[in-house]
Amino acid sequence: NEPTRCCIPDKFSAQISTSSGMQLPDDKTFGTYGYYNFSYDVSRGMVGMKGVSFSVPEQQKSNLWIIENINDGQIYTIDLDSKQCYKSTMPIKLLRCIPGI
């Protein structure tokens, strides 16, 4: 007796904001927040985000371009300020529908 599935479109773009926070072992707190232009295209298996992230309390600003390859599970984070590229593995699979995959 599951609820009706709700699925996202195959392609869409949006503006999103993110935030996260944590308490470090030395009892200091650290947080980040960001604003991104976001694009999703399931037919190409790609997600892209371009925007800016800020850390708290340092107020360090990072201009980022993030590309996620859904098919091979890789994330490429490009720091546009330092011109560095970082590759990582997607920690979770993207969901297209709730509930279900």
N, C-alpha and C positions, 0 to 999 in steps of 0.2 A: 504494500500500500504506500508507494512513494508519491511525493508531490510531483506535479508537472515539471518537466525539465525546462530550464531557462538557458538558452544558448546565445553566445555573442555572435555577431556577424563574421563572415569570412575575412572581411577587410574593414578597418576603421581607423580613424585618427582622432586624437583627443589631446587636451592639455591636462597633465596630472601633477599632483603634488605628493611628496613622500615625506615621512618623518620616522625616525627611530631613536630610541634612547636606551642607555644601559648604565648600570652601576658597576664600576671597575673594582678589582680586588682591594685597591687602596681607599675605597669608599668615595672616590671622586665619581662624578657623573659625566657622561659624554653623550652627545646627541648629534644627529645630522638631520637636515631637511633640504628638500630640493624641489625644483620646478622643471618640468620637462615637456617638450612636444613629443608625443608618443604615436607611433604607427604600427599597425598589426596587419599581417597578410599571411593567412594560414596556407593559401595555395602555393606561396613561395617558401613557407616555413620560416618566416623571418619576423622579428620584432625589432624596432628601432626606437631609441630615445635620444634626444639631444637637449641639453639644458645645463642648469647650474645647481651645484650642491654646496651647502654651507655646513661647517662643523660648529658645535657649541661646546664649551665656551670660547674656543680659540677664534671663532669667526673666520676660519680659513675657507676661502671660496675656490671651488674647482669647476671649470667648464668641461663638461663631459659629453661624449658621444658613446652610447652603449648599443651594441648590435648583438642580438640573441639569435642563434641558429637553432630553431626548434628541432630540426631533423637530426643534427648530430650532438645536440645538448651542450653546445659551447656558447660562452658569453665573451665578447670582446669589448673591453672598456678602454676607450681612447681618451687620455687626458689631453685636452686641446691646448692647455697652457704649457705643459712640459713636452708635448709631442711624444709621449710614451703610450704604448699599447700593452694591455694586460689581458691574458687569456685565462678563463676559469671554466669550470664545469657547472652547468645549471644544477642547483641543489634540489629542485623539485620540478616535476613535469607541469606544464601549463594545462589548465582546465579550460575546456571550451564550453562545457555545460555544467550547470549545478542543478540537481545532483548528478553525479556520473562524470565520465570522461568524454 
